[in-house]
Each structure stands twice: as C-alpha cells, then as structure tokens.
Amino acid sequence: MKSIRAYLAAILVSTICIVNFVAALNGYRNSTQLADQALDARLSDTANLIARLSLDDASNIVLNNDAIVQLWVSGALQHASINAPQEQLTEFKTGMHLVNRQGIQWRVYVTQAATERWVIYGERYDSYRKLIDSLVVGSILPIVWVLPLIALLIWLIIAVGLRPLRRLTESLLRRGENDLGAVLLDNYPAELLPVVKSVNSLFARLEQALKRERRFSANAAHELRTPIAVLKVSLHNHIKMLEELSQNESNGQLNTKKASLVDLQDGVARMEKSIEQILALHQLTPENVRRTMKPCDLVGLTQEVILGVYRSIQEKGIDVELKGDSFELTADPNALCVLIKNLLENAIKYTPENGAILLSTKIDEKNNALLIIEDSGPGIPASSYQKVFDRFYRVAQDNSDSRVTGSGLGLSIVKHILDLHDGAVSLSKSTELGGLRVEVRLPANSVDNKAANELTSSKNYDSGEQDD
Amino acid sequence: MKILLVEDDYMLAKALEGALSNEGFKVINVLNGGEVPAAIYEHEPDVAILDLGLPDIDGVTVLQKIRESKNALPVLILTARDTVYDKVDALDKGADDYLAKPFDMQELLARIRVLARRVGITASNMINIGDLKMNTLDQTVCFQEQEMEITKKEFLILKSLMQSAGRVQTKEMIERKLYDWSEEVNSNTIEVHISNLRKKLPHAIIKTIRGVGYTIAAN
C-alpha cells in the first residue's frame, strides 16, 4: 500500500461500483419480471374477454398493429385480425406461448371459449421488451454518471479525514534532528493518540538514554583520568627523588631503578593515550557531534592544537609551520580538535629529532576544505595506506624508533570523526618533507566562503624570517 | 610562593602536594569548593589550582565567586573535562589557564611558573629570562646588563612574550593583551614590531613558529 488515501479512494470507489452494478442487475431482472407478469395478466384477461363474446361480436374485433387475434371454430379459422396470419399461430393448449414469426416475437395466450372453439390473443413481445429495457436502463444510468463525482468527493473527504495524520507527519518532519521533545497532544483523533503517545514515550526514553550515555562517559572519563594523573604525578615524584639521591652519591643501583621507573612512565603514557582514544571514540557519536556543529575557524583550531602540544614539538626540536588560508567551516570544533591533535601527535611521534612538520589549509577547486599534514619522518609503505585506518592496526616499525608506541587507535579516530562530518582522508608520500602526507578533506557544504576571503590577508606571517 | 590546591581526590592531592613542595612551593590543600573563600582569606595564596568536578560546588562557580570578590588571584583549572567548550567556558569565567587531566607534571610546572612569574612581576616589577631583564615600572629592558633602546609597543610585545615565556603566543593573543594594556596594535603590524625587536635582540631569543605565533624560551 503506497498511499492510504489512494488505497481508500480506490477501494471505496470500486466497492460502490460493484454494489451499484449488482443492485442494477437485480433491479433490471425484477423489473422485467414484473413487466412480464403485467403483460401476461393483460393477455389472459383480453383473451378470456374475447372468449366470452358472441361469435359475431368477436369476428368484428379490430386491433392495432401490435396485437393479433385468431378465432378458431372446429379447426377452421373463423376470424383473424389484420396482421394475424391465416395459419394456426400455435397449438391449441390453454396458457402462454412465445411465437416467432417472420422475425417478430409475439407473446400469445390461448384459451378455449367452448368445445371446438379457440381464441388466440397475442401482443408484440420484442418491442414491449425494448420499451421495458429502456425504462429500466433509464432509471439506472444516472447512478453511473454520478460515479466520477462520488469518486472525487471520496478523494476529498479522505484527505480531510487524514489531516491529523498529515499534521503529525509534518510536526515530526519539522523538528530538528536533535529535538527529542514530546509531540504536542493537541486534538489528535482516538486512532492516532496511541501512536503519538508511544512516539513521545520513545523520544523520552531515547533522550534519557542519550543523557545517561553522556553522563556515563563523563563519569568514565573522570574516573579513568584522575587515577592516571595520580600515577603520573607519583612517578614524577619518584623519579625526582631518585635524581636527587643520585646527585649526592653515584650509585648504579639508583640508575637502574630510575630506568625502570622511566619504563613505567612510558607504560602509563601508553595507557593514557589508549584511554583517551577509546573515550574519544565513545564520546564522538553522531548525536553528540550533530548537537555541537557550528562554524569554526580551521586555522584557529589548528593553532590551538599546536599550542597545546608545543612542548613535545620543542622537546624534539621539530620545526613546525602552519600555512594557508583561513576560512570558516561547519563542524564540531571539539571533534575537529581531536582530529587535528591525533594527526599532529602522530606526526610528532614519527618525526625524528630536529625534523620538520608542515601543516597547511586550503580550499580546493570543488570548494572542499583541506587540511594537509606533512612530516619528515620515515613515512609508511603505500601498501599500508588503507590498513592504518583500521582499529588497533599498527605499522610494523623496522626503520623507526623502537620506543615509538601507540594503541593504533589514532587514525581510526580520525576516520571516525571524518565519517561523522562526511569528510575523507588520503595518505601519500610528502614531496616536500619526504615523510607521510595526510590530506583531510571536509565537504564543500561545510565551508563558509564569505569568511574565507577577508581572513586570508591577515594570516600570512613573515616567512622570510630565519628561525634559530 | 603559596599555592592553593582545590582538589577533592585525596591521592592526587597528596601526589601534587609532594611534587609542588619539591619545587619549593608551599601547598594549601582544600577538598571542597565551599572552603575556598576562607582558605584564600586565611592563607593569601599567590596561585590557585582548581579542580572543576568538586563534591559540593562546581569549580566554575567557585571561580566566579573568586572573581566576583574582585580577587585577581591567578587560577589554573585542572580538570578531567577536556572539551573545547569546557575550556572556553572556564577561560571566559576568568580562569588564567586550563590544563586537562591527566597532565604531564612538567607541563603543570611550566604553567605554574608562568603564573608565578606574573605574580612575581606584580611584586617586583621585574621579569628576568636568562640574560634578558625587564623592568615593567620604568619600562626598560636590559640584555647582559646593557640597556636597550626600545619603543613602547615593542616593549609591550616583549613583555607579553616574557610573561608567558616557554609558551607560544599567537598574534591574536598578543593583540588582545596589548588591548588590555590600552594600547591598540593591529595584528598585521605585530610582525613588523617583532621583526624590529629581533634586530635589537640576539638572534635566537624570539622564536617564530611560522603561521602560529612567537615564543621566548623560559630559560
């Protein structure tokens, strides 16, 4: 059933048609039957009347063209009306007979007036039937003519009847994707009320579930981050303490202890990273991201991320540069920060000391927003380009620092965030820096072009300057 | 230097107290937001480290109360809430800095040093970074005891970089700071002033992070 309205209209109109047809057929049959009975009564009455007349009177009967009479006495034709034949019309047997003569149908009544005296009286039957038919059909036909009108009325009445349903549909369609508020219960008919109520209860439960989910992930975040902070600060304190002790006396044992604490520190750092990434994957749901979509400045967000991780850039003596146009695009700023941070941390991780990282932003010819991150690290083989986006996949590191660790979740988070924004990512070899080149593309409809041009001019730093 | 540590997690508070004491800070630890006003009144801390998820009052409310009482106490937010919204909200409500848990102790110390330096500057009117000495009262700058010729705008830009030594300042951040000091500098001319400053100072002191901003190493 594609449309309730079309279905109802079709089924009602065809039901009315069928019922009308059956009723008409029945009416036609009854009417002709009654007409035949009336004709038969008249025929027998007239025949009997003629039978009672004296032979002379009967012989003088003159009839119109549609009636015939024959008077038979002792097997001989005593009298026949003008258009009656000379031969015997039918057998001498009291009752109704149907006679076909020269293409004309007659209905004939035979009666015996006296011994050896027969009266045969008949009237034209075919023209009588034609008259009855036209009378009956004339009374049925108007019903056929009004059928289209009935269909039109039904079509309109159904539309009126379905109006509450349409109102409900519209009120559901009009709401924003994140609006889980109840549908107003104004004047819905009894049939729709249960639907509206269960939709409302579904919305309410969904809203609750989402709230619970958010509360849970906030709690989980707090409960996981605080103990890691405790571990990190305590380890920092222990290492400091050992450093102070070993300053006073040179002791090999202390150095071994310190080394194991540094290992522990690396382990904690790794766990921290994994937890952060799992939390990010869990928190960045389509609902949460859609709730917080707004115009953001890609360059501004990238700058902020660089400021946040600058200490690790500085520690490795990496030369980082951000260049390109500034423009606004519609996205979840938090998700975008997580995305940039993951890519940048990845680049920092694989870039050797005193290496270089180049971040650039631009709008391509199809109006997509591009963020490109290149590094001077070892890169990854082209055969792994697809696999690195799988969760927990890690590139086999033959040629890079063996202390580089990670959960393998970073790029799958990037992919996840891009999926939520209808974006895409592609990997290649950086021609400029020789390492990995990650190109993130966010779709055209997210870019706000108006803001693009005016910001471009103010963001070009004095690139002629020499660093250190 | 006294640090007020508002942190309800006992283990973290103890660990932080140890780490901060080790760096020579005196730490006053309170577990609830409600105790903050009394602790500020009693101990007159120089810097506060504030957790947002406190058992009684939300940390942001505590921060607002501190600011409402016209107290300029530098506040560093230390929290498990890590979204940009939480950060922007806390900074809007008057936080001086924001660090998400779990943090690197080195990072926390660096940030406390920036805040402490700001407190020190208000007290002594001096900022010392290596061989570079700035007197914020006379508006003079000496490099290796040699006074430099410096314009007012250059001085203010250098002050903003020295105050936040070790951290990167974007042009917009410098512009905003200069605006707070009632000196308007177009972000486009900041690079001209910086370029002039670099000619006067030894080459490596002001580092450019191209496309991002400028920084002066903390030591």
Contacts between the chains, C-beta under 8 A, distances in Angstrom:
chain1	res1	chain2	res2	distance
A	218	B	81	7.4
A	221	B	80	5.6
A	221	B	81	7.6
A	221	B	82	7.3
A	222	B	53	5.8
A	222	B	80	4.1
A	222	B	81	7.9
A	225	B	80	4.2
A	225	B	82	8.0
A	225	B	100	7.8
A	225	B	101	4.3
A	225	B	102	5.2
A	226	B	9	5.2
A	226	B	12	5.9
A	226	B	80	6.1
A	226	B	101	6.1
A	226	B	102	7.8
A	227	B	11	7.6
A	228	B	101	7.5
A	228	B	102	4.0
A	229	B	12	5.5
A	229	B	101	4.4
A	229	B	102	4.0
A	229	B	103	6.5
A	230	B	9	7.2
A	230	B	11	4.6
A	230	B	12	4.8
A	230	B	15	5.4
A	231	B	102	7.8
A	232	B	102	5.4
A	232	B	103	7.4
A	232	B	104	7.0
A	232	B	105	6.4
A	233	B	12	6.8
A	233	B	15	3.8
A	233	B	16	5.6
A	233	B	18	7.7
A	233	B	19	5.4
A	233	B	105	5.6
A	234	B	15	4.7
A	234	B	18	7.9
A	236	B	19	5.7
A	236	B	105	3.8
A	236	B	106	7.7
A	237	B	15	6.4
A	237	B	18	4.8
A	237	B	19	5.2
A	237	B	22	6.7
A	240	B	19	7.4
A	240	B	22	5.7
A	241	B	22	7.9
A	272	B	102	5.4
A	292	B	85	7.5
A	299	B	211	7.8
A	303	B	170	5.6
A	303	B	211	7.7
A	303	B	212	5.2
A	303	B	213	7.2
A	304	B	84	7.8
A	306	B	168	7.2
A	306	B	209	7.0
A	306	B	212	5.1
A	307	B	167	7.3
A	307	B	168	5.0
A	307	B	170	7.3
A	307	B	212	7.2
A	307	B	213	7.6
A	310	B	167	7.2
A	310	B	168	5.1
A	310	B	209	7.4
A	310	B	215	7.6
A	311	B	104	7.4
A	311	B	106	7.2
A	311	B	107	5.9
A	311	B	110	7.1
A	320	B	209	6.0
A	320	B	210	8.0
A	320	B	212	7.3
A	321	B	209	7.4
A	321	B	210	4.1
A	321	B	211	5.6
A	322	B	209	7.7
A	322	B	210	6.8
A	322	B	211	3.1
A	322	B	212	5.2
A	323	B	210	6.8
A	323	B	211	4.9
A	324	B	211	7.6
A	333	B	84	5.2
A	334	B	83	4.5
A	334	B	84	4.8
A	334	B	85	6.7
A	337	B	84	5.6
A	359	B	211	7.4
A	458	B	187	6.1
A	458	B	188	5.8
A	459	B	211	7.5
A	461	B	171	7.8
A	461	B	191	6.2
A	461	B	208	6.9
A	461	B	210	5.3
A	461	B	211	5.6
A	462	B	191	4.7
A	462	B	194	7.9
A	462	B	195	6.2
A	462	B	208	7.5
A	463	B	210	5.9
A	465	B	195	6.9
A	465	B	198	7.4
A	465	B	208	5.5
A	465	B	210	8.0
A	466	B	203	7.7
A	467	B	207	6.3
A	467	B	208	5.7
A	467	B	210	7.7
A	468	B	203	7.5
A	468	B	204	5.1
A	468	B	207	6.4
